[in-house]
């Protein structure tokens, strides 16, 4: 494409990209930057509310307009990634409109937070369907084509909620951790065909993170955990939705041909590569362990200096703590 | 033998065979009332057979333990509720849930059907929710409970042809980190076991895959001849699972333990071990220069493209 009349070689010139959920937030930032870097973009977004309800073609259409006004190429798509046919339609539209699919980016997501003992099956199913199966629904048809053309980039979206754990998000945490694991498998399924699969675990202030209820913020501040007020945000603590996009461009570029199967934390000006889930400490016994041996090994070796992330309240009468438990051996 | 689990009621899903049956038997030996759940399906989830669960429950009862068989599937909401209800109806309470049940439908992603995806996710991951949800309601009320989910070493690391299984197994560990935080304050612990064991499930890795690996120079010992199988017997996984059920493990919460043979390992929390930081938004050009040099040093592509593939971006060598 041309920028200010000069011939500009963008990092993604000539590539065809699908960005799910790109009517708003992080997805929107990626769609805009992809187009600016020369990609033809399918802007997918059914325009649902944060909880997945409703339908609005406005957000995707508006992003397409923005791209076109800036001289880029884009087409809107309003299918839901939660349906297998929706995923197929999205990929088919890329092929129909632009002749191929090079890059698939999967930021689409919803939230239905609830403590697990109150979570309904509907809340579980809806979140798993959009996030986890939504990744499968777009990746499956895209992977068939990418394998045939021996080229492709798949960028998934995980979250520290799943990788570390966040109260009230059993559904979201399961889906987001699952996406991380799925990414490692897909890297191994597709790497030999010139396709890379990586995951971004983003941090950004978006419509989704704003939905963390005020009650939760208040509880946290009572516990001495404060979130930054807007005046406290420094250049190092910024977390704008558009900050995630440059890393998504880099991973999609030809330069990143050999980066495969990794999960990157990206928020504001921070980019980190995450560890793989290996054992950090191991105890070994030749033979079967006894209960009392495990009690010793777990407390004095494996979990030494590791806190319980949510310790029981002091006034809960708990066998093993204040009440003697039954003897182990 | 001491009976540290006496008076505790524990549901073990998928305990008609393999690791589950060893966990159920040891829990019974340690004094627990055990619901031995297993619909007796084939490895791919088809069929049903009440035999496996009935046999294990009988074996526990014959050895002086207390057990009842259950044949529901974890893959449905009703199935999960039925198991927990049977524990309460039979033994008056529910103290522990151990979700071992699992099936395999391996396929490369580009050939995987929607059905193969759905069935693996619904048994492993949604199955975990199906039993944990009703149990957590009761455990929270009684201010005591133990939850153990089963992940997998290969699921966590990533293994070819297992997009569904890998997603489900890492999903279980991520969900457990959330459960630990939702339930810890109520005296409930939630942990994960990532087992390695020679069972019906691991025996299903096709010979073709084994010989492919051998061609690539990846040494594959014949486990039957090497004696490794006996060191990876599923009975080795049971003690750690049962320990997590004991009163003494009241403060062990939100952890992932790798258990195989006589080894018990504590898995790393995921963290970013190398970082780039900038006061402001990065540009593509900056990342192009810094990511390979600073983040990717020494890390390798787990499935690199073959040398004869014409690949844009790869430096051309003669």
Interface residues (C-beta under 8 A of the other chain):
Chain A: X11 X37 X84 X115 X116 X117 X119 X121 X124 X125 X128 X132 X133 X135 X136 X139 X140 X143 X144 X147 X150 X151 X161 X162 X163 X164 X165 X166 X167 X168 X169 X170 X171 X172 X173 X174 X175 X176 X177 X178 X179 X180 X181 X182 X183 X184 X185 X186 X187 X188 X189 X190 X191 X192 X193 X194 X196 X234 X235 X236 X238 X240 X242 X243 X246 X247 X249 X250 X253 X254 X255 X256 X257 X258 X259 X260 X261 X262 X263 X264 X265 X268 X269 X270 X271 X272 X273 X274 X275 X276 X277 X278 X279 X280 X281 X282 X283 X284 X285 X286 X287 X288 X289 X290 X291 X294 X295 X297 X298 X302 X303 X306 X308 X309 X310 X311 X312 X313 X316 X317 X318 X319 X320 X321 X323 X325 X326 X327 X328 X329
Chain B: X1 X2 X3 X4 X5 X6 X30 X31 X77 X108 X109 X110 X112 X114 X117 X118 X121 X125 X126 X128 X129 X132 X133 X136 X137 X140 X143 X144 X155 X156 X157 X158 X159 X160 X161 X162 X163 X164 X165 X166 X167 X168 X169 X170 X171 X172 X173 X174 X175 X176 X177 X178 X179 X180 X181 X182 X183 X184 X185 X186 X187 X194 X235 X236 X238 X239 X240 X242 X243 X246 X247 X248 X249 X250 X251 X252 X253 X254 X255 X256 X257 X258 X262 X263 X264 X265 X266 X267 X268 X269 X270 X271 X272 X273 X274 X275 X276 X277 X278 X279 X280 X281 X282 X283 X284 X286 X287 X288 X291 X292 X295 X296 X299 X301 X302 X303 X304 X305 X306 X309 X310 X311 X312 X313 X314
